[in-house]
Amino acid sequence: MKIPNSELLLPSQFDAYLLHAREAGWTCEYLADKHQLLFNHEGNWMSRIFLPWNRSWQEDVLSPIDNFHWVLTAIKAGQAVLGYFQEDQLLEHKVFRAYMVRQKQGKSQIKHLKTKGKSRAGSRIRLNETERFFEEINERLVSLDDAFPISVFGLSCSKTLWPYFFGSETPPPFDSKSTLLRSIPVHFHQASFEELTIAGQLLLQFHLLKNPEVADEIQPQMDDSDIQEEDNW
């Protein structure tokens, strides 16, 4: 698991990069929905920095969030994993599974309906499983939101599944425009405790993504010995 094409930055390297950008006259824009800094110069984007989720960016200052509670949810057709974290500790997790895939075609019932429409008993069973799948996920999210002061809900979910997630009979404790909602910038291969743990570690660190079309010589020269490739995970 990784944030594609990114480099891991130490906190001191983040400070140095921010100083360089300011001295070079780059503009810095905070993208709240992604929790990223976007650097631009003379009409070109230079780089992005993925900020640690347990820190807030306000008035150009990065500050730690005290007693940080957060939830990650990764949803694929027929499987999902949900985890509750406090600070850097994964305290609870749950895996959800449902009979949503048409066995012969290997295609989810949702995608099948878009092309073929409703069919017989098997389709109705899969649709019922799909509805219950999202209800169970959202029931768990609601219970965590009731029990803890959640600061951030991270979500990895195809937009194809959004109508089922947000339109569930039991809706999540946030809407699609909520400031509490963030997209998880890593790809989950499967719903597992191991991948959830790695994602939690990655999201509490700085990651630098450079524009590949911008020449390296106008980027800050970081000490290679201090930069760790994201592939280390």
C-alpha positions as CSV (number, residue, x, y, z in Angstrom):
1,M,0.0,0.0,0.0
2,K,1.2,3.5,-0.8
3,I,0.4,7.0,-1.9
4,P,1.4,6.7,-5.6
5,N,4.7,8.4,-6.7
6,S,5.2,10.1,-3.3
7,E,8.1,10.5,-1.0
8,L,8.0,10.4,2.7
9,L,9.1,13.6,4.4
10,L,10.3,14.0,7.9
11,P,8.7,16.9,9.9
12,S,12.0,18.9,9.6
13,Q,12.0,18.4,5.9
14,F,8.4,19.6,5.7
15,D,9.4,22.8,7.5
16,A,12.4,23.3,5.1
17,Y,10.2,22.7,2.0
18,L,7.6,25.2,3.2
19,L,10.3,27.8,3.8
20,H,11.7,27.2,0.3
21,A,8.3,27.6,-1.3
22,R,7.7,30.9,0.5
23,E,11.2,32.2,-0.4
24,A,10.7,31.2,-4.0
25,G,7.4,33.1,-4.2
26,W,5.2,30.0,-4.7
27,T,1.6,30.2,-3.7
28,C,0.3,27.7,-1.2
29,E,-3.3,26.6,-1.3
30,Y,-4.9,24.3,1.4
31,L,-7.3,21.7,-0.1
32,A,-9.5,21.0,2.9
33,D,-11.3,18.0,1.5
34,K,-8.0,16.3,0.7
35,H,-6.0,17.7,3.6
36,Q,-3.2,18.7,1.2
37,L,-1.1,21.7,0.4
38,L,-1.0,22.6,-3.3
39,F,2.0,24.6,-4.4
40,N,1.8,26.7,-7.6
41,H,4.3,29.0,-9.4
42,E,3.8,31.0,-12.6
43,G,0.6,29.1,-13.6
44,N,2.0,25.6,-12.9
45,W,1.5,23.3,-10.0
46,M,4.8,22.4,-8.5
47,S,3.9,19.9,-5.9
48,R,1.5,18.6,-3.3
49,I,2.1,17.7,0.3
50,F,-0.2,15.2,2.0
51,L,-0.5,16.4,5.6
52,P,-0.7,14.1,8.6
53,W,-4.4,13.7,9.5
54,N,-3.7,14.3,13.2
55,R,-2.7,17.9,12.5
56,S,-4.8,20.8,11.5
57,W,-3.9,23.6,9.0
58,Q,-5.2,27.0,10.0
59,E,-3.9,30.4,9.0
60,D,-0.8,28.9,7.5
61,V,0.1,27.1,10.7
62,L,0.2,23.3,11.2
63,S,-0.9,22.3,14.7
64,P,-1.4,18.9,16.4
65,I,-5.0,17.9,17.2
66,D,-5.3,16.9,20.9
67,N,-7.0,13.6,21.7
68,F,-7.4,12.8,18.0
69,H,-10.2,10.3,17.3
70,W,-10.7,9.1,13.7
71,V,-12.3,6.4,11.6
72,L,-11.3,4.8,8.3
73,T,-13.7,2.9,6.1
74,A,-12.8,1.1,2.9
75,I,-15.6,-0.3,0.8
76,K,-15.4,-2.5,-2.3
77,A,-18.2,-4.6,-3.9
78,G,-18.9,-7.3,-1.4
79,Q,-16.3,-6.4,1.2
80,A,-15.4,-3.6,3.6
81,V,-13.2,-2.9,6.5
82,L,-13.8,-0.2,9.2
83,G,-11.4,0.9,11.9
84,Y,-11.6,3.3,14.9
85,F,-8.3,4.9,15.9
86,Q,-7.4,7.1,18.8
87,E,-4.2,9.0,18.1
88,D,-2.0,6.4,16.3
89,Q,-3.6,3.3,17.9
90,L,-6.2,1.1,16.1
91,L,-8.5,0.2,18.9
92,E,-11.4,-1.4,17.0
93,H,-11.9,-2.9,13.6
94,K,-14.6,-4.9,11.8
95,V,-14.7,-6.6,8.4
96,F,-18.0,-6.7,6.5
97,R,-18.8,-9.1,3.7
98,A,-21.9,-9.6,1.4
99,Y,-23.0,-11.8,-1.5
100,M,-22.9,-9.1,-4.1
101,V,-20.9,-10.6,-7.0
102,R,-22.5,-12.7,-9.8
103,Q,-20.4,-15.8,-9.7
104,K,-20.2,-16.6,-13.4
105,Q,-19.6,-13.1,-14.6
106,G,-17.5,-11.9,-11.6
107,K,-19.5,-8.7,-11.7
108,S,-21.3,-7.0,-8.9
109,Q,-25.1,-6.9,-8.9
110,I,-25.0,-3.1,-8.9
111,K,-23.0,-3.1,-12.2
112,H,-25.3,-5.8,-13.6
113,L,-28.4,-3.8,-12.9
114,K,-27.0,-0.8,-14.9
115,T,-26.6,-2.9,-18.0
116,K,-29.3,-5.7,-17.7
117,G,-31.9,-4.5,-15.2
118,K,-33.5,-6.7,-12.5
119,S,-33.6,-10.4,-13.0
120,R,-34.8,-13.3,-10.9
121,A,-34.4,-14.7,-7.4
122,G,-30.6,-14.5,-7.3
123,S,-30.6,-10.8,-8.2
124,R,-33.2,-10.1,-5.5
125,I,-31.0,-11.9,-2.9
126,R,-27.9,-10.0,-4.0
127,L,-29.8,-6.7,-3.8
128,N,-31.0,-7.5,-0.3
129,E,-27.5,-8.4,0.7
130,T,-26.2,-5.1,-0.8
131,E,-28.7,-3.1,1.2
132,R,-28.0,-4.9,4.4
133,F,-24.2,-4.6,3.8
134,F,-24.4,-0.8,3.7
135,E,-26.8,-0.7,6.6
136,E,-24.4,-2.7,8.8
137,I,-21.5,-0.4,7.9
138,N,-23.5,2.7,8.6
139,E,-24.9,1.3,11.9
140,R,-21.3,0.8,13.0
141,L,-20.3,4.3,12.0
142,V,-23.2,5.8,13.8
143,S,-22.4,3.9,17.0
144,L,-18.8,5.1,16.9
145,D,-19.9,8.7,16.3
146,D,-22.3,8.4,19.3
147,A,-19.5,6.9,21.5
148,F,-16.5,9.1,20.6
149,P,-15.7,12.6,19.5
150,I,-14.7,11.7,16.0
151,S,-12.6,14.4,14.3
152,V,-12.3,12.8,10.8
153,F,-14.0,10.1,8.8
154,G,-11.8,8.7,6.1
155,L,-13.5,6.9,3.2
156,S,-12.3,4.8,0.3
157,C,-15.3,4.0,-1.8
158,S,-16.0,4.0,-5.5
159,K,-18.4,6.8,-6.6
160,T,-20.6,4.0,-8.1
161,L,-21.3,2.8,-4.6
162,W,-22.0,6.3,-3.1
163,P,-25.8,6.2,-3.7
164,Y,-26.0,2.9,-1.8
165,F,-23.7,4.2,1.0
166,F,-25.3,7.6,1.5
167,G,-28.8,6.5,0.5
168,S,-28.9,3.6,2.9
169,E,-31.9,3.2,5.1
170,T,-29.4,3.8,7.9
171,P,-27.4,6.8,6.6
172,P,-23.8,7.5,7.8
173,P,-23.3,10.2,10.5
174,F,-22.1,12.6,7.8
175,D,-23.1,13.6,4.3
176,S,-21.1,13.7,1.1
177,K,-20.2,17.4,1.6
178,S,-19.3,17.1,5.3
179,T,-16.1,18.8,6.5
180,L,-15.5,15.7,8.6
181,L,-15.2,13.5,5.5
182,R,-11.9,12.9,3.7
183,S,-10.9,10.7,0.9
184,I,-8.3,8.0,1.8
185,P,-5.4,8.5,-0.8
186,V,-4.3,4.9,-0.6
187,H,-5.7,1.9,-2.5
188,F,-7.0,-1.1,-0.4
189,H,-6.5,-4.4,-2.2
190,Q,-8.6,-6.3,0.4
191,A,-10.6,-5.6,3.5
192,S,-8.1,-6.6,6.2
193,F,-6.7,-5.6,9.5
194,E,-3.2,-5.5,8.1
195,E,-4.1,-3.0,5.3
196,L,-6.1,-0.9,7.7
197,T,-3.1,-0.8,10.1
198,I,-0.7,0.3,7.3
199,A,-3.2,3.0,6.0
200,G,-3.4,4.3,9.6
201,Q,0.4,4.7,9.7
202,L,0.7,6.3,6.3
203,L,-2.0,8.9,7.0
204,L,-0.1,10.3,10.1
205,Q,3.0,11.2,8.0
206,F,4.0,13.8,5.5
207,H,4.1,12.8,1.8
208,L,5.5,14.8,-1.0
209,L,4.2,14.5,-4.6
210,K,6.2,16.4,-7.2
211,N,4.8,17.4,-10.6
212,P,6.8,15.1,-12.9
213,E,6.7,17.8,-15.7
214,V,8.6,20.3,-13.6
215,A,12.3,20.2,-13.8
216,D,14.0,18.9,-10.6
217,E,16.4,21.8,-10.5
218,I,13.7,24.2,-9.5
219,Q,12.4,21.9,-6.8
220,P,13.9,22.2,-3.3
221,Q,17.0,20.0,-3.0
222,M,16.3,17.7,0.0
223,D,18.9,15.5,1.7
224,D,18.4,12.1,0.0
225,S,19.6,10.3,3.1
226,D,16.6,11.7,5.0
227,I,13.9,11.0,2.4
228,Q,12.4,7.6,2.6
229,E,10.6,6.2,-0.4
230,E,7.0,5.5,0.2
231,D,7.6,2.0,-1.2
232,N,9.2,1.1,2.2
233,W,5.7,0.1,3.3
